[in-house]
Amino acid sequence: MENIQQIIEKLGLDVGLTLDEIPQIDLYMDQVIQLFENKFNETKRYEDDKVLTKTMINNYAKGKLIFPIQNKKYSKRHLILMSLIYQLKGALSINDIKVTLQGINQKIIQEEMELESFYSSYLNLTRQNVEDFKADISERVKDVNEEITEDEKGNSADLEQVLMISSLVHMSNLYRKIAEKLVDDMTVEKEGKRHK
């Protein structure tokens, strides 16, 4: 598994839409799609995958994952939310994303939140997550190599790959499950407040 570092370099783990890259002017849907396609192109698994489409944006609006737009244009705050949605949809259902972002959308509408400051914190955490991930992958590769027994050494390339994939998927599932539990707790909190 010597190629794991090369794979990591090609994944575009550091790619994120920074505040400086988001225009101060409102954008039409086609401009939003082009911005996201240009920025996140290297993060796609397959060349013909779409980062963002008109249907996705319309679904985000209909599903109330983003607050209502004005004059068919999307503000910087809409783009920040769409960037968050893009990252969240890799692990959470659209309904879970709606629950997660519901409070933020309400605070934006009521002008009770500085979204740019929140997003800066998010970007700082993602940069640290990438560094932590790179260190963790090295440890996982070492652990997988240690698990291969002497009898399995002849078939070790395939076995190492399968063990590594299984280990990574397991870790991903653990993180996803805790994220889903936190979403469930948000739902319970909101329902509890409604019943009081």
N, C-alpha and C positions, 0 to 999 in steps of 0.2 A: 504494500500500500504506500509505496514511495510517492505516488502521484497525488496524494491527498492535499498537499500544499499547493500544487498546481491547480487542482480543482477549486480550492478555496479562493485562489487569486482570480479565477474566471467567474466566480459567482456574483461579483458586484455587491458584496456584503456591506460595503461602505456607502452605497448609493442611497441617497435620500434627498428629498426636495427641501432645500434650505430656504430660509426666509428671504435671503437675498435673491434667490432665483424665482421667487413668486412676484410677478409684476404688481405694482401699486394700483394699476388701472384694472377695471373689471374686464373679463374676457367672455367672448361668446363660446358656446359649447365646442365648436371645432378647434378653437385656439386652446382650450383646456385639454382636449384630447391630444393635440399635437405636443403640448408641453409635457404631458405625462409620458407619451410614447417616446419622446426624445430623451427624457430623463431616466426612465426605467427600462429602456430597451435592453440593456445588458443583463437585467435580472430575469428576463423571460427564459423559460425552459426550452421552448421551441420557437423557431424564427417566426412562424405564423400566429403565435399567441398574441392576443391583444391585451394591452395594459389597461386601457379604459375605452369604453365605447359609448355611443349615444344611449343605447339601451341601458347600460349600467348606470349612467348618470341619471337618466329618467327614473330608473328603479330606486336609486338612492333618494331622489326627491319625493317620489310617490310613497316610499316606505318611511319617510321622515327621518332618514339618517342624516340629512343636512337640512338646515333651516331654509325657508322659502327664498327663491332668487328674485331679483328685481330686473325688470326689462330684458329678460332673456340673457342676462349677463351674470357671471359668477365672480364674486369678490375674492380678495385674498383669503378671507376667513373660510369661504367655501372650499378653496383649494387646499387649505390646511386640513380641513375635515376630510376631503377626498384622499389626501395623502395618508391620513390615519386609517381610513377605511381600506385603502389599498394594502396596508400592512396587516391590519386586523383580519381581513378576509382570508388570509392564508391559513388561519387556524380556527376562526369563529364563524358561526352561521350568521346570515344577514340579520336575523332576529336578535342574536346575542350582541351584534354590533350596534343595533338600534338601541338596545337597553343600555349598553356601555356609553354611548354618545348622547343619550337623551338629556341628561342633566347639563352637559356642556352646551347643547343646542339651546336649551331653555335659558341658560345664563347669557348666551350670546344675544338672543332675542331681547332679553331684559337689560342688556348692556351691563351685566354684573361681573364680567370676566374679561381679563386681558389674555386673549387666545394666543397671541404671539409669544408671550412669556411662557405660557404652558407648553407650547410647541417647542420652544427652545429647550425647555427641560426634557421633553421627550427626545429631541435630537441628541442631547448630551447623554441620556441613558442608552440610546441605541449605539452610539459610538463606543461606550464602555462595554455594552453587550457584545459587540463584535470582537473587541480585544479579549474579553473573557472567553468567548467561543473559540477563538484561535488557540488559546492556551489549553482549553478543555479538549479540543480535538487531538492535540498532540498526546495528551494523557490517555485518551480513548484508544488511539492507535497502539500505544505501548501496552495497554491492558489487553487489547484483542490479540496482539502478538504473543503475550504471555499465556493466553488461554489455549493457544494451538498446541496440542500435545505432540510428542515426538512421532507417534504413529501417524499423525495427520500432516506432517511436514511436507510430504510429497504432493499433497493436494492443497497446500496451504493458501495459494493465491485465491482460489474460489472460496475456501472456507473463511479466510480472513475477510473477504468482501462481504459474505453473508453475515458473519458475526458483526462486522462494523455497521452494515445497513440495519440489522436488527437492533443493535445497541442505540444507534441514532434515532430510529423510529420510536423505540421505547422512551428515550429521553424526551423526544418531541411530544409523545402522548402524555407523559407526566406533566410537562409544562402546560399543555393544552387543557388537561383535566383541572389543574389548579386555576387556570384562567376562567374556565367554564364555571367552576364553583364560585369564584368571585363575582361573576355575572349573575349567577343564581342568588347570591347574597344581596346584590343590588336590587334585584326584582323583589325579594322578600322585604327589604327595607322600604321600598316605594309602596308596596301593597300594604305594609303595616302602617305607614303614614296616612294612607287613604282611609283606613278603617278607624282611625282614632277620632 
